[in-house]
Amino acid sequence: QVEYARQMVKNGSTSIGIKTKDGVLLGTVKISMPLAVTESYKKIYEIDEHVALVSSGSLADARELADMARVKAQINRITYGEPISVSSLTKHVCDRKHLVTQYAGVRPYGVGLLIGGLDKTGARLFETEPSGTMIEWKAQAIGRGAEKARNMLTKEYKDNLDMKSGAKLLLKILKASDKEAKPETTDMVFVSKEGIKRVSAKDIK
């Protein structure tokens, strides 16, 4: 079952996360459905002012986990009066993913997530797998173009990239690793101290 869920992630659109000196970039290839309402097939979710996630795999599973993560982040703010740490939030999502693998007859979540944000410790980027495994990265790719994208990231990623250089690299790698990646189908956000903002090709020229 978990192997089948992993295959769903591998068949999903390519998604990439890159840590920069000021924050985290998350980018993906949107599904091209001209008549669909954007909300119904989105891949990037704002979880709180300081953290977002991008998915590859089942859109419904991504939405469910994103909603759960938002609730956890809100409860943390109400209970402790401060934003949740990126690692605590990721662990919460992973615990949920792992839990459903323990029950016969319950399908594992067929979605991989890259969760990026800023907290007291600085910029953080985590990957969550369908099994509930949690890994921290400086840069990572998931989805159908992941292998090529990871090879390029290994060669071209540098520590302390600024937002513009990181965004250019992310776009370049998306285009090279996923044939569906075009200017109108790429979606990217930057999570920084100023919050979460969408990044367009115009912003990085």
N, C-alpha and C positions, 0 to 999 in steps of 0.2 A: 504493500500500500504506500509506504513512504517513498519507495523507488518510483512508483507511478506519479506521485506528487512532485518528485524531483524532475521527472520528465516534463511535466507541465511548465515548470520554471524554465527549463532549457528550451522549450518551444515558444516561450513568451518573447515580447519585444525586448530589445537590448536596453538595459538601464545601467547608468554609471554614477558613481559617487567619487568626488575628489575633495580631499582636505586642502585648504589654502591657508595662508598665514592669518587671514581675518575671518575664516568661517568654513563652510562646507557647501560645495556645489552638488546638486542632484539633477541628473538629466535623463531623458528617455525618448523613445520614439512613440508618438501618439498613434492610436489606431485610427485609420482614416475612414470615418463613417459620416459622410456629409449631412445626412438627415437625422443623426442621433443628437440628443441633448448632451452637451459636453459633460455634465455631471455624471452621466450614466456610464461613461467609459474612461474616466480620468485615471491617471497612473501616479500622479504626485499629490500627496495629501499634507496639508498643514496640520500638525498635531497640537502645537501650542506656539506662542510667539517665538520660541527659541529652538524649535525642533520640527522637522518634516520627514516624510518618507517617500520612497519611490518603489514601485513594485514591478515584478515580472511574473507572469503566470495568471492564475484565476483572478479576474477583476472583482467578482463577488466576494471572494475570500479576502482580497486586499481591503475592500471597503469595510468588511466586518472587523478585521483586525485594526484598521485605522480608527474606526468608531470606538472600539474598546480602548485603544491607546489614548484617545482624546479624553475619555471618561477618567482614566487613571491619572492623566496629567491635571485635570480639573480638581479631582479629589485631593491630589497632593498639594495644590495651591491652597485649597480651602483648609486642609488639615494642618499644614506646616507653614503656610504663608509665604511660600517660595516656589519657584519653578522646579519641576522634577529633573533629576540628572538624566543625561542621555543614556547612560549605562543602566540605570534603574528602570527606565521606561522600556528599553530593549529587552531587559531580563523579564519584565512582565509579559511582553509579547511572546518571548521564547518559551516561558513557562506554559502559556496557553497552547502554543503550537505543540509542545512536548506532551501535554496532558492528553490531547485528542489522539495521540499515537498509542496511548495505553489501553484504549477501549476497543474491543472487537465490534465491528459494525459501524464504527464512526470513522468517516473519511478524514485523513490528515489534510491540513491546509495545503492546497496546491499552489502556493505562492512563495516566492523569495522576496525579501524586503531589504533595502538599504536604508538605514535610519541615520540621519545626520543632524547635528545641531551643536549648540554652544551651551556650556554650563560653567560652573566655577573652575573646572579643570582645563577649560579651553575648548577648541573644536574637537568633536568626536564623530567617528563614522563607524557604524556597525553593520554587519550582514546577519540576517537570520535565515536559516534554512528550514525546509518543511519539517525536519526532525526535531527542531527546537534548538539546534546548535547556534551559538552566538560567537562571532569572530570580529575583532576590531581590525580596521584597515586604515592605511593612509589614502589608498585609492582602490576601487574594486568595481568589477562589472559582473552583471548577471543577465540571464536571458540567452536568446539564440546566438548572438554574436559575441558571447562572453569570452570565448577562448582567444579569438583574435584581439579583442579589446584589452584583455589582461596582458597579452604579450606586448601590445603597444604601450600600455601604462607602465609596465616593468621597464621598458626602454626609455620612455619619454617623461615620466613623472619626476619632478624635483621637489624637495622640501621647500617650504616658504614661497610657493607660487602666489602671485597676487590674483585677485578675482578675475581680471581680464585674461591673463595668461592661462589660468585654470579653465576658464570658460571656452577659450579658443581650443585648448587641448581636448576638452570634453567633446565639443562639436566635431572636431577633426576625427576623433576616434569613433564617435557614433556613426559618422558618414562612412568611414572605412569598414566598419564591422557589421552594419545592418543595412541591407539594400533598401529598406523602407524609409531610411532617414533622409528627409529633404527639409529645406528651410521651413516649410509649412507644417511638417509633421514632428519637428523636434520641440520638446518642452523642457525648460530648465528653470530651476530656482536657486537662489543664493541665500543661505541662512547665515546671518551675521549679528553683531551687537544691535544693529538697527532693526532687526526682525527678519522677515522672509520677503524677498522680492523676486518677481519673475525676471528672467534675463532673456533678452531677445538678441538676435544677430546684430541689430543696430547698436546695442549697448556695448558691444565689444570690438567695434571697428576701430 
